[in-house]
Amino acid sequence: QVQLVESGGGLVQPGGSLRLSCAASGRTFSIYYMAWYRQAPGKERELVASIRSTDSTDYADSVKGRFTISRANAKDTIYLQMNSLKPEDTAVYYCNAVSYGPAIAWGQGTQVTVSS
């Protein structure tokens, strides 16, 4: 099994930046896909950005050019660099990992609040 722990959320003013981290443990060698999702109050969970074992990335249109997903060299930690944050980016951000099996893991979530 894979366990995920997110960190880095917080309160930031509009236009500011935050970097989220997601550390994976357990059977990390079997992970081939990791992603960041977010869920705002009253809304469905949505995909924000993803990265594959090939290092190819995808982004939601709403964050393209502002957010960057990346992976540490050891490939057991991913990051989400969020720049030019907007109030509509306010949400709980979740880390997701898909492993061969298949198996899906979720982190506990980290709150991001963009407000002046």
VEXDREN-2710 file (C-alpha; in Angstrom, 1 decimal):
% VEXDREN-2710
k/r/px/py/pz
1/GLN/0.0/0.0/0.0
2/VAL/0.9/3.6/-0.5
3/GLN/0.4/6.4/2.1
4/LEU/0.4/10.1/1.2
5/VAL/0.9/13.1/3.5
6/GLU/0.4/16.6/2.2
7/SER/1.8/19.8/3.6
8/GLY/2.3/23.5/2.7
9/GLY/-1.2/24.8/2.7
10/GLY/-2.2/28.1/4.4
11/LEU/-3.6/31.5/4.0
12/VAL/-2.2/33.8/1.3
13/GLN/-3.3/37.0/-0.3
14/PRO/-4.4/37.2/-3.9
15/GLY/-1.4/37.3/-6.2
16/GLY/0.7/35.4/-3.7
17/SER/2.4/32.0/-3.9
18/LEU/2.4/28.7/-2.0
19/ARG/4.1/25.4/-2.5
20/LEU/2.4/22.2/-1.6
21/SER/4.3/19.0/-0.9
22/CYS/3.1/15.4/-1.0
23/ALA/5.3/12.7/0.5
24/ALA/4.6/9.1/-0.4
25/SER/5.6/6.1/1.6
26/GLY/5.1/2.4/1.5
27/ARG/5.1/0.6/-1.9
28/THR/6.2/3.8/-3.8
29/PHE/8.1/1.7/-6.4
30/SER/4.7/0.7/-7.8
31/ILE/3.4/4.3/-8.4
32/TYR/3.0/5.4/-12.0
33/TYR/0.8/8.4/-11.7
34/MET/0.4/11.2/-9.1
35/ALA/-1.9/14.2/-9.1
36/TRP/-3.2/17.1/-7.2
37/TYR/-7.0/17.5/-6.8
38/ARG/-8.9/20.2/-5.0
39/GLN/-12.4/20.5/-3.6
40/ALA/-14.0/23.9/-2.8
41/PRO/-17.0/24.1/-0.5
42/GLY/-20.2/23.0/-2.3
43/LYS/-18.3/21.8/-5.3
44/GLU/-17.1/18.5/-6.7
45/ARG/-13.5/17.4/-6.4
46/GLU/-11.6/18.4/-9.5
47/LEU/-8.2/17.5/-11.0
48/VAL/-5.7/20.3/-10.8
49/ALA/-2.5/18.8/-12.2
50/SER/-0.9/15.4/-12.8
51/ILE/2.5/13.9/-13.4
52/ARG/3.3/10.4/-14.8
53/SER/6.3/8.2/-14.3
54/THR/7.5/9.4/-17.7
55/ASP/7.5/13.0/-16.2
56/SER/4.7/14.1/-18.6
57/THR/2.4/16.6/-16.9
58/ASP/-1.2/17.9/-17.4
59/TYR/-3.0/20.8/-16.0
60/ALA/-6.5/22.0/-15.6
61/ASP/-7.2/25.0/-17.9
62/SER/-7.9/27.2/-14.8
63/VAL/-4.4/26.8/-13.5
64/LYS/-2.3/26.6/-16.7
65/GLY/0.6/29.1/-16.6
66/ARG/0.2/29.7/-12.8
67/PHE/0.7/26.2/-11.2
68/THR/3.6/23.8/-11.8
69/ILE/3.7/20.2/-10.7
70/SER/7.0/18.6/-10.2
71/ARG/8.7/15.6/-8.6
72/ALA/11.7/15.1/-6.3
73/ASN/14.6/13.1/-7.8
74/ALA/13.7/10.2/-5.5
75/LYS/10.2/10.3/-7.1
76/ASP/8.5/9.7/-3.7
77/THR/7.6/13.4/-3.2
78/ILE/5.7/15.7/-5.6
79/TYR/5.1/19.4/-5.3
80/LEU/2.6/21.9/-6.5
81/GLN/4.0/25.4/-7.0
82/MET/1.1/27.8/-7.0
83/ASN/1.7/31.3/-8.2
84/SER/-0.6/34.3/-8.9
85/LEU/-3.2/32.8/-6.6
86/LYS/-6.8/33.8/-6.9
87/PRO/-9.7/33.7/-4.4
88/GLU/-11.2/31.0/-6.6
89/ASP/-8.2/28.7/-5.9
90/THR/-9.4/28.4/-2.3
91/ALA/-10.1/24.8/-1.6
92/VAL/-8.8/21.7/0.2
93/TYR/-6.0/20.2/-1.9
94/TYR/-5.6/16.5/-2.1
95/CYS/-2.7/14.4/-3.3
96/ASN/-3.5/11.3/-5.3
97/ALA/-1.4/8.3/-6.4
98/VAL/-2.2/5.4/-8.6
99/SER/-0.1/2.2/-8.4
100/TYR/0.1/-0.9/-10.5
101/GLY/-2.5/-3.4/-9.2
102/PRO/-4.3/-1.1/-9.5
103/ALA/-4.5/0.7/-6.2
104/ILE/-5.5/4.3/-5.5
105/ALA/-4.3/6.3/-2.5
106/TRP/-5.4/9.7/-1.2
107/GLY/-3.8/12.1/1.2
108/GLN/-5.8/13.7/4.1
109/GLY/-5.9/17.1/2.3
110/THR/-4.4/20.5/3.1
111/GLN/-6.4/23.8/3.1
112/VAL/-5.4/26.6/0.8
113/THR/-7.2/29.9/1.4
114/VAL/-6.7/32.9/-0.9
115/SER/-8.1/36.0/0.7
116/SER/-7.1/39.6/1.5
END
